[in-house]
Amino acid sequence: MTVEQNVLQQSAAQKHQQTFLNQLREITGINDAQILQQALKDSNGNLELAVAFLTAKNAKTPQQEETAYYQTALPGNDRYISVGSQADTNVIDLTGDDKDDLQRAIALSLAESNRAFRETGITDEEQAISRVLEASIAENKACLKRTPTEVWRDSRNPYDRKRQDKAPVGLKNVGNTCWFSAVIQSLFNLLEFRRLVLNYKPPSNAQDLPRNQKEHRNLPFMRELRYLFALLVGTKRKYVDPSRAVEILKDAFKSNDSQQQDVSEFTHKLLDWLEDAFQMKAEEETDEEKPKNPMVELFYGRFLAVGVLEGKKFENTEMFGQYPLQVNGFKDLHECLEAAMIEGEIESLHSENSGKSGQEHWFTELPPVLTFELSRFEFNQALGRPEKIHNKLEFPQVLYLDRYMHRNREITRIKREEIKRLKDYLTVLQQRLERYLSYGSGPKRFPLVDVLQYALEFASSKPVCTSPVDDIDASSPSSGSIPSQTLPSTTDQQGAPSSELPSTSPASIAAISSRSVIHKPFTQSRIPPDLPMHPAPRHITEEELSVLESCLHRWRTEIENDTRDLQESISRIHRTIELMYSDKSMIQVPYRLHAVLVHEGQANAGHYWAYIFDHRENRWMKYNDIAVTKSSWEELVRDSFGGYRNASAYCLMYINDKPQFLIQEEFNKETGQALVGIETLPPDLRDFVEEDNQRFEKELEEWDAQLAQKALQEKLLASQKLRESESSMTTAQAGEPEYLEQPSRSDFSKHLKEETIRIITKASHEHEDKSPETVLQSAIKLEYSRLVKLAQEDTPPETDYRLHHVVVYFIQNQAPKKIIEKTLLEQFADRNLSFDERCHNIMKVAQAKIEMIKPEEVNLEEYEEWHQDYRKFRETTMYLIIGLENFQRESYIDSLLFLICAYQNNKELLSKGPHRGHDEELISHYRRECLLKLNEQAAELFESGEDREVNNGLIIMNEFIVPFLPLLLVDEMEEKDILAVEDMRNRWCSYLGQEMESNLQEKLTDFLPKLLDCSTEIKGFHEPPKLPPYSTHELCERFTRIMLSLSRTPADGR
C-alpha cells in the first residue's frame, strides 16, 4: 500500500467520523467533543445506539451500563437499528428492571424492523416515506366515511372547477400531501424536467425484466407521473387529483406507522426513483460502460474535498445532489455556504493520535439545477423532541457561486483572509463604539453623549430654594413641629411597623398624629409651584459654570465626532465585505432562484406550499394545493426568510442562469411558433388528456342541461301559478305587492303563510268567542305587536328585521297608520290560507274588509309609493350583497356594477329618510375600493407593454373607470372619494415622464384627456345588472353572512 493510498483511506475514515460527530451534535445538541467521541467509540460506529445513549434520561457510563439502549432510525440514514453493543442483535433483554412497558414494546418493534429488512431489503428511509404516504391515503379514504360537514369535497358546480384560460393548474391535497404538491409543482415548472418526464418511454423489454423491488416501483410510478404532468399541461380543470401517483408511492413500501413527511427527504427519494427509471432506459439505448443519465446530468454535481489529515495532504472528488445547509447561527445563504464548504479542525478518529485535521470543499462541476436543503430542525435534549428553528435567513434572487469554484480557490482564499482581517478589525471597532454607546461601570449604562448632556442640563439649572424638604416643612402647621431630620416620610409612616418608628416626645407624636389626620396626598403634599421641575446645583459660581459648560460642550463634541467616525468606519468595512466578491471575475457563475418550498408550523406538523418563478410572465406564483395565485418577491420574503412567523423556507431551488434549456419553450420546426398546452404532449398523452377533457366537457354539458331543465320547470310552474292567480284574484287582491305574492318567491309565501297560521291559532286560543271577526282582530293585534317589537329592537349590523317583513320597514320609517293596517289585512287575506280549514273563514273576512276600504280612507298612490320604496330597498340589498360577494372573490368588474347600482338606489332612498336604506359610508367605501383595484389592474396591464395586455387595460379604464369617476366627484364633501380619484389620475400621469414605445405613448395621449375630464356628467352608464330570483329567507341569510364576513375583516378607512 502506498503512502498516498494510506492518506486517502485515512481521509475517508476522518470524513466519516466528522459526519458522524456532526449528526450527533445536531440531533442531541451536545457540543462537548470528548462526550461525542466516547459515544462514538462505545457504540462501535452505530448512530442510533449513540443517540440513545446520549439522550437517555438516566444514562450511566458505558462501562456501568449492562442493558441495551434502543432508538429508532433517523430519516436519511441508511444504517439499521442495532440493539445492544456486545450481545447478539437477535437477543433482546426484556427483563431489566429499568425498562418499562413502552421500552419493551419498542424493543420488540425494532427487532421486527430488523427482521423485515433482512427479508425485504427495504431501507429505513423508504419505510419513513411509506409511513407518511400511507397516512395520507388513509386520511383521504377515512374522509369518505365522515359526515358531509367534515369532508372536503369538490364543488358540485363544474364551472367552479374549470380552468381559466391558460392559468397554472393546482394539485388537490388528497390527505396530508401538501408536501407532494410543493415538490411536484417545483419540478414540473422546470421545462426541461417536464420534457424528460413527458417523453419518457419505458424500456422495450420491460415485460421481460425481472420484477425486482426497484422495477416494480419505478415503472408504474413513471407512468402515473407522466399522466399527472400531462394533465397539468393540458387539462381544462382548475386542479387535478394526484391520488394515483401517491398510491403508487404508498404501495412501494409497507409500514403501519405514520409521521409528517420531510420535503427534502421526499425530494431526495423521488429523484432516486427517477434516476433509476432513466438509468434502465439509458442502459438499453447505449453500449457505453457508463451511460449518461439525464436525471444525474440535471440534478447532480461534483465537489473536490481537499485538506490535511495528520499532517498529510489529500484530495477526494465526490458527487452531490441536494446540498444540506445549517441555518442556526447564520444570517444569510452565503454564510451557510461558507460554513458548509470549510470544515474546521477536528479530533482524529483514533484517540491515540492527537494530530489535527481540516478540509475544504470546492465545486468542480455544478448541476443545472442546484437544490439547497435548509436544516431548520434540531433536537432539544431538555424536552426530548425535535424543535424547529425560526431564525431569519436571507437569500438572494441571483446567487453567484464563483467563490466556491475550485478554479477560483486561490483568489477566494486570499479574499477570505482579507474578510477575516476586516471582521477582526470590525470587532475591535464595534467594541470601541459600544463603550461610547453603553457608558458606565454599573448595571445601568447610557450613551456617553447623553451622560454629558444630562450633566450640562443639571449644571445649567437654576435653584429656586435651598431645599424642597425644608420648604414643605415650612408650609406645614407650626404647632408641634419637629425637625425634618427626625420625621419619617409619609410613605415610611404608612409602610413601616409601629415598632420601627423613631422615638419622639409626646408633643412630637401629637404633631405627627395631627398631620396624619388632615393629610391629603394629592393636595397638601404637592411641591409648591415655584420649585424647579428638575434638580439643580445648590452652589455654583458664574466662573465655575462657565468652565464646566465649556468643558462639557467640548467633550460632547469630541464624543459625537468619535462616535460618528467609528460608525462611518464600521459602515465602510461592512460595505467592503459586501463588495469583496463583486468584481467581474467573481460573478461569472450566476444561479437564479427558481422555487422556494415553504413550511409553516412546528417540527412535528405543519403545511407546505411553494413559490415558483414564472419565467415567461416574469413574476412569482404561489402554489398552495389547488390554489395557484399571483404573488410577489415581497410576499415571498415575508413567508420564506423566517423570523417573523412560523413560516420559513425549507428548500431552495436555483437554476443556472446562463443556459436557457431549462426554461426554454418548444417551437414548431415548420412555423417557428411556440408550442403550448396540449401541443407539447406526445401522442399517447395527448389522447389521454383529450379523453379526460371530454369527460369534463360532458360534465359541464350535463350541468347546463340540469340548469336548463330546472329553469324550464320553474317557468312552467310560474306560468301555471300566474294563470291560477288571474282566475281567482279579486279586484282588491289585484293590488297586492309583488314581494308578498310572487311565483318565483314561493319560499317567502310559505314562510308568511306559516307565520300567519301560527298567529291565527294563537289568537283563537285566547278568545272564547271563536267568530272569524274576533279572531281576525286579535290576530292583527298580535302580529302588529310582534312587528313593533322587532322594529324597536337594537340589532347588530348583520341583523336587519326590515328585510324580514315590510311592516317593520314601514314602522321604522313612520308610514301612515292606514297603510300599515291595509298591509296587515292583505297578509291575512292571502289566498294561500284557503287551503287551511282553520284560516279559511279568517281569510274571507279579511278580503271583505279590504273590499270595504274606501278610496278616501287610503290613498292608493301613496300606498303604492310606500310599497315601491320597499321593493327598491330589497333590490338595493341584493345589489349590495352580490357586489360585496364579488369583491371578496376579487371579481372587481362584476362587483363594481352591483355596488354602483346599490349606491345610487340607496342614495335615493336615504333622501326620503334615514331608515329608508343602508349605511351609505359602507357602500361608498367598497365602491371606491373597487375602482382603485380595477385601476391598479389596468395600470399593471399597461405596464406590461404587450399589445393585448395594454388593450385590455385601456378597455377596463374606458368601460368602467372613466364612466364612473364622476360619481365620486358629485359630492365634494366626500374627501376620500376625491383623494381616490386623484390617486388614480396621478398613477396614469406618472407615465408621461417615462420612456416608452411610440404606440404606447400614442394610446396614453388619447386616453388621458378622458381620465382628466373634471366634469361630473355621467357618461356611458351601464344598464343595471339583472337580479336573480330570491326568497326572503335567502335574502336575509346572505345579508347576514356577508355582513359577518365584513366584521371579521374590517375594511381600512371605514
Buried (B, 14 or more C-beta within 10 A) or exposed (E): EEEEEEBBEBBBBBBEBBEBBBBBBBBBBBEEEEBBBBBBBBBEBBBBBBBBBBBBEEBEEBEEBEBBBBBBBBBBBEBBBBBBBEEEBEEBBEEEEEBEEEBBEBBEBBBEBBEBBEEEEBBBBBBBBBBBBBBBBBBBEEBEEEEEEEEEEBEEEBEEBBBEEEEBBBBBBBBBBBBBBBBBBBBBBBBBBBBBBBEBEBBEEBEEBEEEEBBBBBBBBBBBBBBBBBBBBBBBBBBBBBBBBBBBBBBBBEBEBBEBBBBBBBBBBBBBBBBBBBBBBBBBEEEEEEBEBBBBBBBBBBBBBBBBBBEBEBBBEEEBBBBBBBBEEBEBBBBBBBBBBEBEEBBBBBEEEEBEBBBBBBBBBBBBBBBBBBBBBBBEEEEEEBBBBBBEBBBEEEBBBBBBBBEBBEBBEEBBEEBEEBEEEBEEBEEBBEEBBEBEEEEEBEBBBEBBBEBBEBBBBEBEEEEBEEBBBEEBEEEBBBEBEEBBEEEEBEEEEEEEEEEBEEEBBEBBEBBEEEEEEEEEEEEEEEBEEEEBBEEBEEEEEEEBBEBBEEBBEEBBEBBEEBBEBBEEBEEEBEEBBEEEEBBEBBBBBBBBBBBBEBBEEBBBBBBBBBBEEEEBBBBBBBEBBBBEBEBBBEBBBBEEEEBBBBBBBBBBBEEEEBBEEEEEEEEEEEEEEBEBBBEEBBEBBEEBBEEBEEBBEEBEEEEEEEEEEBEEEBEEBEEEBEEEBEEBBEBBBEBBBBBBBBBBBBBBBEBBBEBBBBBBEEEEEEEBEBBBBBBBEBBBEBBBEBBEEEEEBBBBBBBBBBBBBBBBBEBBEBBBBBBBBBBBBBBBBBEBEEBEBBBBBBBBBBEEBEEEEBBEEEBEEBBEBBEBBBBBBBBBBBBBBBBBEEEBBBBBBBBBBBBBBBBBBBEEEEBBBBBBEBBBBBBBBBBBBBBBBBBEBBBBEEEEBBEBBBEBBBBBBBBBBBBBBEEEEBEBBBEBBEEBBEBBBEBEEEEBEEEBBEBBEEBBEBBEBEEEEBEEEEEBBEBEEBBBBBBBEBBBBBBEEBEEEEEEEE
